[in-house]
Amino acid sequence: MKKKVNLTRLPIEEKECFRWLQNMRESIALFGDAARCIHIGDRESDIYELFCMAHELGTHFLVRTCVDRLAGDGEHTIAVQMNEAEISGMHEVEVRDANGKPETIVVEIRFRRIHVLPPIGKQKRYPALDLTVIHAQEQAEPKHRPRIDWKLITDLPVPSHEDAIEKLDWYAMRWKIETFHKILKSGCRAEEAQLQTAERLVKLIAVFCILAWRIFWMTMLNRATPDADPAVAITQIEI
């Protein structure tokens, strides 16, 4: 009989999500200036240990949160405090449906600085943190796609509505990175390469990255200026 593992009791070092912490350390080491780095991640990186590591290393994060953590004095959660926050204003966001068709929608924005507590089983190991939560939500439920409902958490200060919008724009940039990765994986089929050494694989992926970047750039160019002359992106020989 297979033994069931309680993932909440496993040390972070034994979990797959530990790579997010490793990536944070490695990117800071490469960049050489922790204070200027802002690590942006989706819900998979919504890890309290990551928040604490960023605090220890003097770097910053902006993460889409999916965990309703204890807040304040521990008698309520983040969601309770955010429900009490006033709407700071509205903001237009361009989204795309499953077929890539663009649509401009309006979201209402709330933001609030909150005293966030570590998970109950880890309160002796990790400190409480003062973090900012930003909630951007579409007012009505559309019929043709899921409702836009983004909850972001960051250690950065967000003193105004304009600052909240700036953080939303930063987070939205990650979808462009997802497009680049899709080209790299699906277009170039980088994951299907069957090379015998890591060195050869690194060289192949380096070439794929150049190709993927060109395709990605042309994709974004087409979205922004679909009537542009092809010579903007490619040479006459390439045409």
Buried (B, 14 or more C-beta within 10 A) or exposed (E): EEEEEEEEEEEBEEBEBBEBBEBBEEEBEEEEEBEEBBBBBEEEBBBBBBBBBBBEBEBBBBBBBEBEBBBBEEEEBBBEBBEEBEEBBEBEBEBEEEEEEEEEBEBBBBBBBBBBBBBEEBEEEBEBBEBBBBBBBBEEEEEEBEEBEBBBBBBBEBEEBEBBBEBBEBBBEBEEEEBBEEBBBEEBEBEEEEEEEEEEBEEBBEEBBEEBEBBBEBBEBEEEEEEEEEEEBEEEEEE
